[in-house]
Amino acid sequence: MPTTKALAATGNSLLTIYHALLSDPAAACTDLGTGHYDQRANTRRQARNHNRAIQRHGYKVTIQAIDPQTGELQPATG
C-alpha cells in the first residue's frame, strides 16, 4: 500500500501539470516516447564521465549544449 507521502507527492505533481496545461491555452501534452528519459540520463552520464576523464589529465572543462538543428550554442542554464 502506498504511503501518504508518496500519494501527496503524486497529487502535487498532477496538480502542477493540470495547472500548467489549463493556464496556457496553447500548451499541449506530447508523448516523448518510452526511452526519452533513459536516453537523456545516458547522455548526461556520458558527458559527466568524459568530463571527469579530461579533468584527470589536468584540464578544466565547461560543457554547453548545442542546438542539434543549427549547431549553434544554446544559452547556458542555471
PyMOL Python script that loads the backbone (N, CA, C, O; Angstrom):
from pymol import cmd

cmd.read_pdbstr("""\
ATOM      1  N   MET A   1       0.846  -1.183   0.000  1.00  0.00           N
ATOM      2  CA  MET A   1       0.000   0.000   0.000  1.00  0.00           C
ATOM      3  C   MET A   1       0.890   1.245   0.000  1.00  0.00           C
ATOM      4  O   MET A   1       1.813   1.344   0.809  1.00  0.00           O
ATOM      5  N   PRO A   2       0.621   2.193  -0.898  1.00  0.00           N
ATOM      6  CA  PRO A   2       1.457   3.398  -0.974  1.00  0.00           C
ATOM      7  C   PRO A   2       1.359   4.229   0.315  1.00  0.00           C
ATOM      8  O   PRO A   2       0.326   4.261   0.983  1.00  0.00           O
ATOM      9  N   THR A   3       2.440   4.879   0.626  1.00  0.00           N
ATOM     10  CA  THR A   3       2.444   5.734   1.807  1.00  0.00           C
ATOM     11  C   THR A   3       1.764   7.060   1.490  1.00  0.00           C
ATOM     12  O   THR A   3       1.603   7.426   0.326  1.00  0.00           O
ATOM     13  N   THR A   4       1.374   7.761   2.522  1.00  0.00           N
ATOM     14  CA  THR A   4       0.707   9.056   2.320  1.00  0.00           C
ATOM     15  C   THR A   4       1.660  10.080   1.716  1.00  0.00           C
ATOM     16  O   THR A   4       1.234  10.974   0.985  1.00  0.00           O
ATOM     17  N   LYS A   5       2.952   9.950   2.022  1.00  0.00           N
ATOM     18  CA  LYS A   5       3.936  10.883   1.471  1.00  0.00           C
ATOM     19  C   LYS A   5       4.007  10.729  -0.058  1.00  0.00           C
ATOM     20  O   LYS A   5       4.045  11.715  -0.794  1.00  0.00           O
ATOM     21  N   ALA A   6       4.024   9.479  -0.511  1.00  0.00           N
ATOM     22  CA  ALA A   6       4.078   9.228  -1.955  1.00  0.00           C
ATOM     23  C   ALA A   6       2.796   9.686  -2.635  1.00  0.00           C
ATOM     24  O   ALA A   6       2.837  10.236  -3.736  1.00  0.00           O
ATOM     25  N   LEU A   7       1.672   9.463  -1.993  1.00  0.00           N
ATOM     26  CA  LEU A   7       0.397   9.908  -2.560  1.00  0.00           C
ATOM     27  C   LEU A   7       0.336  11.425  -2.662  1.00  0.00           C
ATOM     28  O   LEU A   7      -0.146  11.964  -3.659  1.00  0.00           O
ATOM     29  N   ALA A   8       0.818  12.108  -1.644  1.00  0.00           N
ATOM     30  CA  ALA A   8       0.823  13.571  -1.669  1.00  0.00           C
ATOM     31  C   ALA A   8       1.749  14.093  -2.768  1.00  0.00           C
ATOM     32  O   ALA A   8       1.412  15.056  -3.457  1.00  0.00           O
ATOM     33  N   ALA A   9       2.909  13.466  -2.932  1.00  0.00           N
ATOM     34  CA  ALA A   9       3.854  13.894  -3.970  1.00  0.00           C
ATOM     35  C   ALA A   9       3.254  13.685  -5.360  1.00  0.00           C
ATOM     36  O   ALA A   9       3.386  14.545  -6.231  1.00  0.00           O
ATOM     37  N   THR A  10       2.599  12.550  -5.566  1.00  0.00           N
ATOM     38  CA  THR A  10       1.969  12.276  -6.854  1.00  0.00           C
ATOM     39  C   THR A  10       0.844  13.266  -7.122  1.00  0.00           C
ATOM     40  O   THR A  10       0.708  13.773  -8.235  1.00  0.00           O
ATOM     41  N   GLY A  11       0.039  13.539  -6.102  1.00  0.00           N
ATOM     42  CA  GLY A  11      -1.041  14.510  -6.251  1.00  0.00           C
ATOM     43  C   GLY A  11      -0.523  15.892  -6.585  1.00  0.00           C
ATOM     44  O   GLY A  11      -1.091  16.584  -7.431  1.00  0.00           O
ATOM     45  N   ASN A  12       0.559  16.304  -5.924  1.00  0.00           N
ATOM     46  CA  ASN A  12       1.146  17.619  -6.212  1.00  0.00           C
ATOM     47  C   ASN A  12       1.674  17.679  -7.642  1.00  0.00           C
ATOM     48  O   ASN A  12       1.524  18.699  -8.315  1.00  0.00           O
ATOM     49  N   SER A  13       2.286  16.603  -8.106  1.00  0.00           N
ATOM     50  CA  SER A  13       2.783  16.575  -9.485  1.00  0.00           C
ATOM     51  C   SER A  13       1.641  16.702 -10.482  1.00  0.00           C
ATOM     52  O   SER A  13       1.734  17.446 -11.458  1.00  0.00           O
ATOM     53  N   LEU A  14       0.569  15.974 -10.227  1.00  0.00           N
ATOM     54  CA  LEU A  14      -0.586  16.050 -11.122  1.00  0.00           C
ATOM     55  C   LEU A  14      -1.201  17.444 -11.122  1.00  0.00           C
ATOM     56  O   LEU A  14      -1.564  17.962 -12.179  1.00  0.00           O
ATOM     57  N   LEU A  15      -1.321  18.050  -9.957  1.00  0.00           N
ATOM     58  CA  LEU A  15      -1.876  19.408  -9.890  1.00  0.00           C
ATOM     59  C   LEU A  15      -1.006  20.399 -10.639  1.00  0.00           C
ATOM     60  O   LEU A  15      -1.524  21.298 -11.301  1.00  0.00           O
ATOM     61  N   THR A  16       0.309  20.251 -10.545  1.00  0.00           N
ATOM     62  CA  THR A  16       1.223  21.132 -11.263  1.00  0.00           C
ATOM     63  C   THR A  16       1.031  20.981 -12.770  1.00  0.00           C
ATOM     64  O   THR A  16       1.002  21.972 -13.500  1.00  0.00           O
ATOM     65  N   ILE A  17       0.901  19.754 -13.225  1.00  0.00           N
ATOM     66  CA  ILE A  17       0.693  19.510 -14.657  1.00  0.00           C
ATOM     67  C   ILE A  17      -0.648  20.077 -15.108  1.00  0.00           C
ATOM     68  O   ILE A  17      -0.722  20.750 -16.135  1.00  0.00           O
ATOM     69  N   TYR A  18      -1.696  19.811 -14.355  1.00  0.00           N
ATOM     70  CA  TYR A  18      -3.027  20.333 -14.704  1.00  0.00           C
ATOM     71  C   TYR A  18      -3.009  21.855 -14.769  1.00  0.00           C
ATOM     72  O   TYR A  18      -3.563  22.445 -15.697  1.00  0.00           O
ATOM     73  N   HIS A  19      -2.379  22.485 -13.797  1.00  0.00           N
ATOM     74  CA  HIS A  19      -2.326  23.949 -13.776  1.00  0.00           C
ATOM     75  C   HIS A  19      -1.602  24.473 -15.009  1.00  0.00           C
ATOM     76  O   HIS A  19      -2.063  25.417 -15.650  1.00  0.00           O
ATOM     77  N   ALA A  20      -0.473  23.865 -15.339  1.00  0.00           N
ATOM     78  CA  ALA A  20       0.297  24.323 -16.495  1.00  0.00           C
ATOM     79  C   ALA A  20      -0.507  24.167 -17.783  1.00  0.00           C
ATOM     80  O   ALA A  20      -0.486  25.050 -18.641  1.00  0.00           O
ATOM     81  N   LEU A  21      -1.213  23.047 -17.919  1.00  0.00           N
ATOM     82  CA  LEU A  21      -1.979  22.819 -19.143  1.00  0.00           C
ATOM     83  C   LEU A  21      -3.218  23.713 -19.238  1.00  0.00           C
ATOM     84  O   LEU A  21      -3.572  24.172 -20.324  1.00  0.00           O
ATOM     85  N   LEU A  22      -3.871  23.956 -18.107  1.00  0.00           N
ATOM     86  CA  LEU A  22      -5.096  24.756 -18.135  1.00  0.00           C
ATOM     87  C   LEU A  22      -4.832  26.256 -18.174  1.00  0.00           C
ATOM     88  O   LEU A  22      -5.660  27.008 -18.688  1.00  0.00           O
ATOM     89  N   SER A  23      -3.696  26.712 -17.643  1.00  0.00           N
ATOM     90  CA  SER A  23      -3.428  28.140 -17.609  1.00  0.00           C
ATOM     91  C   SER A  23      -2.874  28.665 -18.934  1.00  0.00           C
ATOM     92  O   SER A  23      -2.903  29.871 -19.176  1.00  0.00           O
ATOM     93  N   ASP A  24      -2.374  27.781 -19.789  1.00  0.00           N
ATOM     94  CA  ASP A  24      -1.833  28.202 -21.082  1.00  0.00           C
ATOM     95  C   ASP A  24      -2.639  27.518 -22.186  1.00  0.00           C
ATOM     96  O   ASP A  24      -2.493  26.314 -22.397  1.00  0.00           O
ATOM     97  N   PRO A  25      -3.489  28.271 -22.894  1.00  0.00           N
ATOM     98  CA  PRO A  25      -4.333  27.652 -23.927  1.00  0.00           C
ATOM     99  C   PRO A  25      -3.530  27.005 -25.053  1.00  0.00           C
ATOM    100  O   PRO A  25      -4.014  26.081 -25.706  1.00  0.00           O
ATOM    101  N   ALA A  26      -2.311  27.481 -25.283  1.00  0.00           N
ATOM    102  CA  ALA A  26      -1.506  26.930 -26.375  1.00  0.00           C
ATOM    103  C   ALA A  26      -0.717  25.695 -25.947  1.00  0.00           C
ATOM    104  O   ALA A  26      -0.101  25.035 -26.783  1.00  0.00           O
ATOM    105  N   ALA A  27      -0.731  25.380 -24.657  1.00  0.00           N
ATOM    106  CA  ALA A  27       0.036  24.236 -24.159  1.00  0.00           C
ATOM    107  C   ALA A  27      -0.581  22.927 -24.644  1.00  0.00           C
ATOM    108  O   ALA A  27      -1.801  22.792 -24.742  1.00  0.00           O
ATOM    109  N   ALA A  28       0.272  21.995 -24.936  1.00  0.00           N
ATOM    110  CA  ALA A  28      -0.186  20.677 -25.376  1.00  0.00           C
ATOM    111  C   ALA A  28       0.662  19.614 -24.684  1.00  0.00           C
ATOM    112  O   ALA A  28       1.834  19.836 -24.383  1.00  0.00           O
ATOM    113  N   CYS A  29       0.070  18.492 -24.445  1.00  0.00           N
ATOM    114  CA  CYS A  29       0.777  17.383 -23.823  1.00  0.00           C
ATOM    115  C   CYS A  29       1.246  16.451 -24.935  1.00  0.00           C
ATOM    116  O   CYS A  29       0.433  15.929 -25.696  1.00  0.00           O
ATOM    117  N   THR A  30       2.544  16.246 -25.027  1.00  0.00           N
ATOM    118  CA  THR A  30       3.084  15.377 -26.066  1.00  0.00           C
ATOM    119  C   THR A  30       3.775  14.175 -25.442  1.00  0.00           C
ATOM    120  O   THR A  30       4.466  14.298 -24.431  1.00  0.00           O
ATOM    121  N   ASP A  31       3.585  13.027 -26.045  1.00  0.00           N
ATOM    122  CA  ASP A  31       4.240  11.813 -25.576  1.00  0.00           C
ATOM    123  C   ASP A  31       5.666  11.812 -26.113  1.00  0.00           C
ATOM    124  O   ASP A  31       5.879  11.831 -27.325  1.00  0.00           O
ATOM    125  N   LEU A  32       6.629  11.789 -25.220  1.00  0.00           N
ATOM    126  CA  LEU A  32       8.032  11.860 -25.615  1.00  0.00           C
ATOM    127  C   LEU A  32       8.608  10.495 -25.965  1.00  0.00           C
ATOM    128  O   LEU A  32       9.740  10.405 -26.441  1.00  0.00           O
ATOM    129  N   GLY A  33       7.854   9.452 -25.739  1.00  0.00           N
ATOM    130  CA  GLY A  33       8.321   8.111 -26.076  1.00  0.00           C
ATOM    131  C   GLY A  33       8.838   7.386 -24.849  1.00  0.00           C
ATOM    132  O   GLY A  33       9.111   7.987 -23.810  1.00  0.00           O
ATOM    133  N   THR A  34       8.963   6.090 -24.999  1.00  0.00           N
ATOM    134  CA  THR A  34       9.316   5.264 -23.844  1.00  0.00           C
ATOM    135  C   THR A  34      10.765   5.436 -23.411  1.00  0.00           C
ATOM    136  O   THR A  34      11.056   5.308 -22.221  1.00  0.00           O
ATOM    137  N   GLY A  35      11.672   5.717 -24.316  1.00  0.00           N
ATOM    138  CA  GLY A  35      13.076   5.795 -23.948  1.00  0.00           C
ATOM    139  C   GLY A  35      13.609   7.205 -23.763  1.00  0.00           C
ATOM    140  O   GLY A  35      14.819   7.391 -23.635  1.00  0.00           O
ATOM    141  N   HIS A  36      12.732   8.202 -23.745  1.00  0.00           N
ATOM    142  CA  HIS A  36      13.179   9.600 -23.709  1.00  0.00           C
ATOM    143  C   HIS A  36      14.033   9.900 -22.477  1.00  0.00           C
ATOM    144  O   HIS A  36      15.140  10.423 -22.606  1.00  0.00           O
ATOM    145  N   TYR A  37      13.537   9.578 -21.303  1.00  0.00           N
ATOM    146  CA  TYR A  37      14.260   9.932 -20.088  1.00  0.00           C
ATOM    147  C   TYR A  37      15.514   9.081 -19.910  1.00  0.00           C
ATOM    148  O   TYR A  37      16.523   9.572 -19.403  1.00  0.00           O
ATOM    149  N   ASP A  38      15.467   7.821 -20.317  1.00  0.00           N
ATOM    150  CA  ASP A  38      16.661   6.979 -20.252  1.00  0.00           C
ATOM    151  C   ASP A  38      17.752   7.513 -21.169  1.00  0.00           C
ATOM    152  O   ASP A  38      18.927   7.537 -20.803  1.00  0.00           O
ATOM    153  N   GLN A  39      17.355   7.940 -22.367  1.00  0.00           N
ATOM    154  CA  GLN A  39      18.320   8.481 -23.321  1.00  0.00           C
ATOM    155  C   GLN A  39      18.970   9.751 -22.778  1.00  0.00           C
ATOM    156  O   GLN A  39      20.183   9.929 -22.888  1.00  0.00           O
ATOM    157  N   ARG A  40      18.151  10.644 -22.183  1.00  0.00           N
ATOM    158  CA  ARG A  40      18.695  11.878 -21.623  1.00  0.00           C
ATOM    159  C   ARG A  40      19.637  11.583 -20.475  1.00  0.00           C
ATOM    160  O   ARG A  40      20.690  12.211 -20.359  1.00  0.00           O
ATOM    161  N   ALA A  41      19.273  10.634 -19.622  1.00  0.00           N
ATOM    162  CA  ALA A  41      20.122  10.280 -18.488  1.00  0.00           C
ATOM    163  C   ALA A  41      21.440   9.697 -18.983  1.00  0.00           C
ATOM    164  O   ALA A  41      22.497  10.008 -18.435  1.00  0.00           O
ATOM    165  N   ASN A  42      21.388   8.853 -20.017  1.00  0.00           N
ATOM    166  CA  ASN A  42      22.612   8.260 -20.557  1.00  0.00           C
ATOM    167  C   ASN A  42      23.512   9.320 -21.165  1.00  0.00           C
ATOM    168  O   ASN A  42      24.731   9.261 -21.003  1.00  0.00           O
ATOM    169  N   THR A  43      22.930  10.294 -21.867  1.00  0.00           N
ATOM    170  CA  THR A  43      23.720  11.368 -22.468  1.00  0.00           C
ATOM    171  C   THR A  43      24.416  12.182 -21.387  1.00  0.00           C
ATOM    172  O   THR A  43      25.602  12.491 -21.507  1.00  0.00           O
ATOM    173  N   ARG A  44      23.687  12.529 -20.333  1.00  0.00           N
ATOM    174  CA  ARG A  44      24.287  13.293 -19.234  1.00  0.00           C
ATOM    175  C   ARG A  44      25.383  12.484 -18.540  1.00  0.00           C
ATOM    176  O   ARG A  44      26.432  13.027 -18.191  1.00  0.00           O
ATOM    177  N   ARG A  45      25.144  11.199 -18.341  1.00  0.00           N
ATOM    178  CA  ARG A  45      26.131  10.347 -17.674  1.00  0.00           C
ATOM    179  C   ARG A  45      27.403  10.264 -18.507  1.00  0.00           C
ATOM    180  O   ARG A  45      28.504  10.337 -17.963  1.00  0.00           O
ATOM    181  N   GLN A  46      27.264  10.113 -19.825  1.00  0.00           N
ATOM    182  CA  GLN A  46      28.436  10.044 -20.686  1.00  0.00           C
ATOM    183  C   GLN A  46      29.214  11.355 -20.644  1.00  0.00           C
ATOM    184  O   GLN A  46      30.442  11.346 -20.562  1.00  0.00           O
ATOM    185  N   ALA A  47      28.506  12.481 -20.702  1.00  0.00           N
ATOM    186  CA  ALA A  47      29.176  13.781 -20.653  1.00  0.00           C
ATOM    187  C   ALA A  47      29.912  13.950 -19.330  1.00  0.00           C
ATOM    188  O   ALA A  47      31.049  14.423 -19.306  1.00  0.00           O
ATOM    189  N   ARG A  48      29.271  13.565 -18.231  1.00  0.00           N
ATOM    190  CA  ARG A  48      29.907  13.682 -16.923  1.00  0.00           C
ATOM    191  C   ARG A  48      31.155  12.792 -16.851  1.00  0.00           C
ATOM    192  O   ARG A  48      32.184  13.219 -16.328  1.00  0.00           O
ATOM    193  N   ASN A  49      31.075  11.580 -17.363  1.00  0.00           N
ATOM    194  CA  ASN A  49      32.222  10.671 -17.319  1.00  0.00           C
ATOM    195  C   ASN A  49      33.371  11.172 -18.183  1.00  0.00           C
ATOM    196  O   ASN A  49      34.532  11.080 -17.784  1.00  0.00           O
ATOM    197  N   HIS A  50      33.059  11.702 -19.366  1.00  0.00           N
ATOM    198  CA  HIS A  50      34.113  12.259 -20.221  1.00  0.00           C
ATOM    199  C   HIS A  50      34.753  13.482 -19.556  1.00  0.00           C
ATOM    200  O   HIS A  50      35.969  13.668 -19.605  1.00  0.00           O
ATOM    201  N   ASN A  51      33.913  14.304 -18.939  1.00  0.00           N
ATOM    202  CA  ASN A  51      34.412  15.483 -18.236  1.00  0.00           C
ATOM    203  C   ASN A  51      35.390  15.077 -17.140  1.00  0.00           C
ATOM    204  O   ASN A  51      36.463  15.668 -17.021  1.00  0.00           O
ATOM    205  N   ARG A  52      35.040  14.091 -16.351  1.00  0.00           N
ATOM    206  CA  ARG A  52      35.925  13.624 -15.276  1.00  0.00           C
ATOM    207  C   ARG A  52      37.225  13.057 -15.824  1.00  0.00           C
ATOM    208  O   ARG A  52      38.295  13.270 -15.253  1.00  0.00           O
ATOM    209  N   ALA A  53      37.128  12.332 -16.938  1.00  0.00           N
ATOM    210  CA  ALA A  53      38.338  11.765 -17.533  1.00  0.00           C
ATOM    211  C   ALA A  53      39.286  12.873 -17.993  1.00  0.00           C
ATOM    212  O   ALA A  53      40.499  12.774 -17.808  1.00  0.00           O
ATOM    213  N   ILE A  54      38.731  13.921 -18.589  1.00  0.00           N
ATOM    214  CA  ILE A  54      39.564  15.045 -19.045  1.00  0.00           C
ATOM    215  C   ILE A  54      40.164  15.780 -17.851  1.00  0.00           C
ATOM    216  O   ILE A  54      41.321  16.199 -17.896  1.00  0.00           O
ATOM    217  N   GLN A  55      39.378  15.937 -16.775  1.00  0.00           N
ATOM    218  CA  GLN A  55      39.892  16.606 -15.588  1.00  0.00           C
ATOM    219  C   GLN A  55      41.034  15.825 -14.952  1.00  0.00           C
ATOM    220  O   GLN A  55      41.945  16.419 -14.375  1.00  0.00           O
ATOM    221  N   ARG A  56      40.995  14.506 -15.052  1.00  0.00           N
ATOM    222  CA  ARG A  56      42.093  13.694 -14.508  1.00  0.00           C
ATOM    223  C   ARG A  56      43.400  13.972 -15.239  1.00  0.00           C
ATOM    224  O   ARG A  56      44.479  13.730 -14.698  1.00  0.00           O
ATOM    225  N   HIS A  57      43.307  14.481 -16.468  1.00  0.00           N
ATOM    226  CA  HIS A  57      44.503  14.828 -17.243  1.00  0.00           C
ATOM    227  C   HIS A  57      44.935  16.273 -17.013  1.00  0.00           C
ATOM    228  O   HIS A  57      45.848  16.766 -17.676  1.00  0.00           O
ATOM    229  N   GLY A  58      44.277  16.952 -16.071  1.00  0.00           N
ATOM    230  CA  GLY A  58      44.712  18.292 -15.708  1.00  0.00           C
ATOM    231  C   GLY A  58      44.022  19.429 -16.431  1.00  0.00           C
ATOM    232  O   GLY A  58      44.527  20.551 -16.417  1.00  0.00           O
ATOM    233  N   TYR A  59      42.905  19.186 -17.051  1.00  0.00           N
ATOM    234  CA  TYR A  59      42.185  20.229 -17.761  1.00  0.00           C
ATOM    235  C   TYR A  59      40.873  20.543 -17.054  1.00  0.00           C
ATOM    236  O   TYR A  59      40.297  19.690 -16.378  1.00  0.00           O
ATOM    237  N   LYS A  60      40.407  21.784 -17.220  1.00  0.00           N
ATOM    238  CA  LYS A  60      39.094  22.176 -16.722  1.00  0.00           C
ATOM    239  C   LYS A  60      38.166  22.284 -17.923  1.00  0.00           C
ATOM    240  O   LYS A  60      38.520  22.875 -18.943  1.00  0.00           O
ATOM    241  N   VAL A  61      36.973  21.707 -17.793  1.00  0.00           N
ATOM    242  CA  VAL A  61      36.041  21.638 -18.911  1.00  0.00           C
ATOM    243  C   VAL A  61      34.750  22.351 -18.556  1.00  0.00           C
ATOM    244  O   VAL A  61      34.230  22.205 -17.450  1.00  0.00           O
ATOM    245  N   THR A  62      34.237  23.123 -19.503  1.00  0.00           N
ATOM    246  CA  THR A  62      32.912  23.709 -19.377  1.00  0.00           C
ATOM    247  C   THR A  62      32.058  23.130 -20.491  1.00  0.00           C
ATOM    248  O   THR A  62      32.420  23.204 -21.665  1.00  0.00           O
ATOM    249  N   ILE A  63      30.919  22.552 -20.117  1.00  0.00           N
ATOM    250  CA  ILE A  63      30.048  21.917 -21.098  1.00  0.00           C
ATOM    251  C   ILE A  63      28.875  22.844 -21.383  1.00  0.00           C
ATOM    252  O   ILE A  63      28.216  23.334 -20.467  1.00  0.00           O
ATOM    253  N   GLN A  64      28.624  23.077 -22.680  1.00  0.00           N
ATOM    254  CA  GLN A  64      27.482  23.877 -23.090  1.00  0.00           C
ATOM    255  C   GLN A  64      26.807  23.163 -24.254  1.00  0.00           C
ATOM    256  O   GLN A  64      27.471  22.756 -25.207  1.00  0.00           O
ATOM    257  N   ALA A  65      25.498  23.013 -24.178  1.00  0.00           N
ATOM    258  CA  ALA A  65      24.743  22.282 -25.193  1.00  0.00           C
ATOM    259  C   ALA A  65      24.673  23.074 -26.493  1.00  0.00           C
ATOM    260  O   ALA A  65      24.744  24.303 -26.499  1.00  0.00           O
ATOM    261  N   ILE A  66      24.530  22.331 -27.600  1.00  0.00           N
ATOM    262  CA  ILE A  66      24.319  22.959 -28.907  1.00  0.00           C
ATOM    263  C   ILE A  66      22.955  22.540 -29.429  1.00  0.00           C
ATOM    264  O   ILE A  66      22.427  21.492 -29.056  1.00  0.00           O
ATOM    265  N   ASP A  67      22.397  23.364 -30.289  1.00  0.00           N
ATOM    266  CA  ASP A  67      21.123  23.060 -30.927  1.00  0.00           C
ATOM    267  C   ASP A  67      21.386  22.041 -32.031  1.00  0.00           C
ATOM    268  O   ASP A  67      22.172  22.325 -32.936  1.00  0.00           O
ATOM    269  N   PRO A  68      20.761  20.869 -31.992  1.00  0.00           N
ATOM    270  CA  PRO A  68      21.043  19.840 -32.984  1.00  0.00           C
ATOM    271  C   PRO A  68      20.731  20.253 -34.421  1.00  0.00           C
ATOM    272  O   PRO A  68      21.399  19.804 -35.352  1.00  0.00           O
ATOM    273  N   GLN A  69      19.714  21.112 -34.608  1.00  0.00           N
ATOM    274  CA  GLN A  69      19.357  21.512 -35.974  1.00  0.00           C
ATOM    275  C   GLN A  69      20.340  22.517 -36.561  1.00  0.00           C
ATOM    276  O   GLN A  69      20.730  22.405 -37.723  1.00  0.00           O
ATOM    277  N   THR A  70      20.743  23.508 -35.748  1.00  0.00           N
ATOM    278  CA  THR A  70      21.563  24.591 -36.282  1.00  0.00           C
ATOM    279  C   THR A  70      23.037  24.471 -35.937  1.00  0.00           C
ATOM    280  O   THR A  70      23.882  25.041 -36.627  1.00  0.00           O
ATOM    281  N   GLY A  71      23.358  23.738 -34.880  1.00  0.00           N
ATOM    282  CA  GLY A  71      24.752  23.647 -34.440  1.00  0.00           C
ATOM    283  C   GLY A  71      25.176  24.841 -33.596  1.00  0.00           C
ATOM    284  O   GLY A  71      26.330  24.921 -33.173  1.00  0.00           O
ATOM    285  N   GLU A  72      24.251  25.779 -33.344  1.00  0.00           N
ATOM    286  CA  GLU A  72      24.559  26.957 -32.549  1.00  0.00           C
ATOM    287  C   GLU A  72      24.557  26.610 -31.060  1.00  0.00           C
ATOM    288  O   GLU A  72      23.852  25.698 -30.626  1.00  0.00           O
ATOM    289  N   LEU A  73      25.347  27.343 -30.291  1.00  0.00           N
ATOM    290  CA  LEU A  73      25.356  27.146 -28.845  1.00  0.00           C
ATOM    291  C   LEU A  73      24.030  27.581 -28.251  1.00  0.00           C
ATOM    292  O   LEU A  73      23.493  28.626 -28.618  1.00  0.00           O
ATOM    293  N   GLN A  74      23.503  26.785 -27.337  1.00  0.00           N
ATOM    294  CA  GLN A  74      22.286  27.153 -26.645  1.00  0.00           C
ATOM    295  C   GLN A  74      22.653  27.973 -25.424  1.00  0.00           C
ATOM    296  O   GLN A  74      23.748  27.815 -24.885  1.00  0.00           O
ATOM    297  N   PRO A  75      21.754  28.852 -24.974  1.00  0.00           N
ATOM    298  CA  PRO A  75      22.048  29.654 -23.786  1.00  0.00           C
ATOM    299  C   PRO A  75      22.303  28.756 -22.580  1.00  0.00           C
ATOM    300  O   PRO A  75      21.676  27.708 -22.423  1.00  0.00           O
ATOM    301  N   ALA A  76      23.226  29.182 -21.741  1.00  0.00           N
ATOM    302  CA  ALA A  76      23.549  28.415 -20.539  1.00  0.00           C
ATOM    303  C   ALA A  76      22.373  28.460 -19.586  1.00  0.00           C
ATOM    304  O   ALA A  76      21.714  29.490 -19.448  1.00  0.00           O
ATOM    305  N   THR A  77      22.110  27.336 -18.926  1.00  0.00           N
ATOM    306  CA  THR A  77      21.026  27.271 -17.947  1.00  0.00           C
ATOM    307  C   THR A  77      21.613  27.056 -16.577  1.00  0.00           C
ATOM    308  O   THR A  77      22.608  26.351 -16.408  1.00  0.00           O
ATOM    309  N   GLY A  78      20.961  27.693 -15.570  1.00  0.00           N
ATOM    310  CA  GLY A  78      21.271  27.658 -14.165  1.00  0.00           C
ATOM    311  C   GLY A  78      22.258  26.707 -13.766  1.00  0.00           C
ATOM    312  O   GLY A  78      22.581  26.613 -12.582  1.00  0.00           O
TER     313      GLY A  78
END
""", "prot")
cmd.dss("prot")
cmd.show_as("cartoon", "prot")
cmd.util.cbc("prot")
cmd.orient("prot")
